[in-house]
Each structure stands twice: as C-alpha cells, then as structure tokens.
Amino acid sequence: MSDHHIDLNADLGESFGQWTMGDDAAMLDIVSSANVACAFHAGDPLVLLRTLEQAFSRGVTVGAHVAYRDLAGFGRRYIDYAPEELRADVLYQLAAIDGMARTVGGEISYVKPHGALYNNAFTDDVQARAIAEAVASFDSGLVMLGLPGSQLLAQAEQSGLGTAVEAFADRAYNSDGTLASRREPGSVLSDPAEVSQRMVRLVTDGALPDRTGGEVRIDAASICTHGDSPGAVEMARAVRAELEAAGVTIASFAGKRGA
C-alpha cells in the first residue's frame, strides 16, 4: 500500500450572473481544495456565497483565488499596478471572501493568485512582494500556493507565510520546469488517460516528462485540475480514480481552519 498523498485543487466560483463557467458542483465532489474566485476576475457575490456553502458542506478546503481587477479579460491580461494599489486590491478580495466564508461557518485556508497575476508573480518580485505582504498582513496563518522557483513563493516565505508547490495536470512543461505557453501547440493536454498516468508518476516519483523528451522534478503538494476547460470534470475524475487506484491518498495540503 502506498504512503503517498496529494491535494487536488480546481478554480471554482467563476460564473457571473446568468453566465455559467464550469460545473462547480461536480468538481466539488472530486477535489480536496477549491480556489474560489473573489469577484475581481470572475464570479459575483451570490456565486461566491453559494460556492462557499457548497464547498464547506462537502468538507472541501477553500482558498482565495485573488486576481487583477479584470472581469472583461477574465484576469488574463497583465496590469501594471503600483505595489500599494495591488496590495490594497488583494486585501479587499481576501476580506470579501473570508467575511462571506465566516457567515457560512468556515474560513479560507490558503491563497492562490489567478491568471496573469499568477504568471507575472513568477518573475516579478515587486508584484509578488505586494501579494505576499497583503496576505501576511491579513492573516499570517494562510498558505501561499504557487509554482516551484517562483518569486511568489520566495516573497511569501520572506513575509513569514507557509508555502506549497503545485503542479498542473493538463499542462505541458518546458525543460526548465516552467509551463509551456498556451499559445504553443500541445501546451494543453486533453487525454484523461495520459494526464492521469502523468499525475501518478508525479506523485509516486516526483517527476513529469517535459516537451523535449526529458523530465522535470517537482515536489508538489497539490495538483491543479482546471474547472473551466473542456472535459474538466471527466479529466479530474479520471485523475482522482487513477491516483487512488495507485494507493495515493487525496487530502488538502492546507487542512481545514473552520467548518
């Protein structure tokens, strides 16, 4: 019997008004952690509240999916924020999601930036520091989730926050361990069987194949299974089933701070 364990996370709560993004209810039956949109890149107050209720009722750990203020661009466009403005925007989002979480008997446990903010914080130490300082000033017990080797995690550690590394189930990797650009052919993987086998190897061996035929080493605490991609539920369900068949325990990296 394997003694390996891993967290499965997904980006949820991204519907807006009459516009539906993904199948949150189905994903919440699969994942152990939910990155819930804070209404800056997606979502609205009612969607946020309902997603929190559904997550906590299933025992799923909740993280704040903070983002640039960019509803029209789904948070995937870079914004050149002044650090103090970005810090304030992150604080605003944390206060909103945690305040709502407490009204339904829970708390947020971690933070994962979304989209362009997440990607930019990989190399931009100024924006990464603004995010980390905002999180630490709000609640130093929160954990920052991000890519290995990122400025985001480095600045989080310097701010006294706990950190956790994530890997992406449906993304191809470059030889340096970075994610292949979505603009490149083959950067997004769509075969549930292939993805599931890759994730079993990641958890049991700490390695993933890269685009050159080599491998990258990743000590991941969590696997992101995107909730808004085509076939997302099928893929996430296949990943979980294959991991459990290999004796891997699915459990949140951050635990539960309230329920």
Order of alpha helices (4+ residues) and beta strands (2+ residues): beta-alpha-beta-alpha-beta-alpha-beta-alpha-alpha-beta-alpha-beta-alpha-beta-beta-beta-alpha-beta
